[in-house]
């Protein structure tokens, strides 16, 4: 009997908690092209740092909004990014930065430092290239609104969506990668869009396009057909030239 009562109370609590959730809090709006504000945060050492200062280093940035006390989803997102970076291997090593920032204004640089130590240790990333930031409510809201990242506080927890954001060094949002699993190819092409990579990378990326339906990069059929057509035309021209040369 006691077990039934306890279960009933838990169920009522869960239903009540769920009823308070705003469905929009779990939505990430695709706002590619938006210009991010120059907001100030504190790094894991407690030093004041502005987003513009990080961007002024001339490298694309992957932004990951989380909160460090998150019991589940934020860890899944960061682990998903970590897995994608491992698949990326040494491609673009040192050519971009990651900025993880907390959406909870009550979290401290000390908490961020613990999180940073764990993730830098698991990755091949330099501590200077992966920031773990905390900030006040105004800075957090300003940045998340520009990104299209919505959230809602319920008690000590936050309801929010899952995704990461790739930004150019000029502060323009170039790509939102939705979900918690990030393929190396999607990370690579998003970073190229944001300005990373050499000429060869940029040429190869021309034959891919982001598909809003599947939320992944896919081969771009018309561009591939143009490449095949150009290849065939070149070979035909070479054959005709060689044949004429033999006949002459």
N, C-alpha and C positions, 0 to 999 in steps of 0.2 A: 504494500500500500504506500509506504514512504517513497519507494522507488518511483511509483506512478506520479505521486505529487511533485517530486523533484523534477522529473522529466517534463511534466506539464508546466512548471514554473520556468524551466529553461526554454521551452518552446514558446511560451508567451513572451518571454524576454527577447528572443530572437526575432519573432514576428513584429514586436513593437519597435525594435531597433531597425528592422528592414523597412518598416512603414515610414520611418523618418528620413529615409534616403531619397535625395533628389536624383532622379535618373540622369539628369544632365551632368552630375558630378562624376560619372563614370565615362563621359564622352571626351574624346580628344578631337578638336576641330582642326581640320587641315588648313593651316594658314601660311602655306608656303609663299614666300615673297615678302612677308612682313619684316619690317625693320625692328630689331630688338632695342629696348631702351638701355641706356648706360646706367645700370643700377649698382649699388654698393653692397657687398657682403663681407663677411669675415672668413678668412681661411682657417685651416685646422690649427694654426698657431695663434689665432686671435688677431692677426693683422688685417687691416682694412684693405680690400681689393675690389676694384671696379671691373665690370665685364669688359669695358672698353680697353682697359690695360692689358687684359689677357688677349683680346682680339688684335691689339696693336702689334703683337709679335708676328703677325702676318700668316698665321696658320688657321685652318678650319678648326672648328670646335664641335664636339659631340656633347650636347647638354642632356643631363639626366635628372629630372625632378623626382625626388623620393622623400621619405623621412626616415631617419636612422633608427627610430624605434618601431618601425613597421614590422608586424609579425609575419608577413608572408609576401605580398605582391612585389614590394620594392626589392627584396632580396632576389626574387625570381627575375626581375628586370635586370638588375646588376649582374647576376650570374649569366643571364642570357647574353648580355653585352660582352662579358668576359669570355664566354665560349666563342662568340663571333670573332673577337680579337685574336683568340688563339688559332682559329681557322685562317684568319688573315695572315698569320705568321709575321714575317718581317716586312710585308708590303706596307709602304708609307710609314715605316718606323721613323719616329721623330718629326713627321710632317703634319701631325695634328695633335690637338689636346682634348682632354675630357674634363668637363666641369659638372660634377655632381653637386646638387644643392638641395637643401632640406626645405620642404614646404611648411614645416612646423617652426614658427618663430621662437618657440621656447627651447629648442635644442641648442646646444652650446658647441663651441669649437673643440672642446675636450671629447665630446661624443663623436664629432666628425673625425677627429684624429684616430680614434680607435677603429672606425670604419675604414679609413684610408689605409692604415697599416695592414689590415687584413686583405684588402683588394690589390694594393700595390705588390704585396708579397706573392699573390697568386698570379700576377700578370708579369709581363716583361716590360711594363711601362715604367718610365722614370718617375720618381715622386714629384719632379718639377713639371711633369706633363699631365698629371691627374689631380685636379683640385677637388676637395670636399669642403663645401661652403655652408655657412649658416647666415641667416639674415633676419631683418625685421619684417613685419607683416606687409608694410608698404612696398618694399623691394620685391618680396616674393610674389605679391599679387600683380605688380607691374610686369614682371618677367613672365609669369605663367599665362597672363592674359595675352601677351604678345605671341606666345608659343601656341595658344589654343588649348592649353592644358587646364582642365577643370578639376576641382576637388571640393570636398565638404568635410568639415570636422564633425565627428560624432563622439563625444566624450574625449577619451585620450587617443582615439584613432582617427584616421582619415580615409574617406572613400575617394577613390580616384581611378583613372584609367591607366593603361600600360603603354609606354612608348618612349622613344628617344628622338632627339632633334639634332639635325646636322646644320651647322651655321657657317657661313663664309666669314673670312677675316674682316669683312666690311660690316658684319652684323646683320646680314640678311639670312632669313630662314630659308634654306635651300631644299630640305627634305625632312619630312616626318616619317619615321619608321614605326609602324604600329605593332602592338603586341609585345611579347616578352622573349621571342626567339628571333635572332637577327643573323641571317645568312651572311657569310663572308662576302659573297658577291654583291649583296645589297649594301653592306657597309662600304665596300670598295667603290661602287658606282656613286653612292651618295657623297662620299668624300671627294671623288673626282669632280662631281657637280659643284662642290663647295670650294674647289680650287686646289686640291691635293693632287699629287702624281706628276709624272713627266709627260712629254708630248705623246709617247707611245700609249700611255694609259688613256689620255684624252681621245686619241684616235679610235682606240678599241671601244671606248664608251659610247661613241657616236652610233654604234649599231645596237644599242639597247635603249629602252624607254621605260619609264616607271608606269606601271599599270595600276590605276586607282581602284580597279575592281578586285584584283588579287593582292594588291598592296605589296607588290614585288617588282623588281626590274625584270623585263622580258626582252628577248631578241625583237628588234624592230623590223618586221617583215619587209616593208617597202624599201628601207635603206639597204637591207641585205640583198634584195633583188637588184637594186641599182649596182651594188658591188659585183654581183655575179654577172650582170649585163655588161658592165665595164670590162670585166675580165675576159668575157667571151668576145667582145668587140676588139679588144687589144690583140687577142690571139688570132682572130680573123684577119685583122689588118697586118699582123706579122706574117701570117701564112701567105697572104696576097703579095706582100712585099718580097718575100723570099722566093715565091714562085716566079714573079716578074724578073727578079735578079738572075734566076737560073735560066730563064728563057732568053734573056738578053746576053 
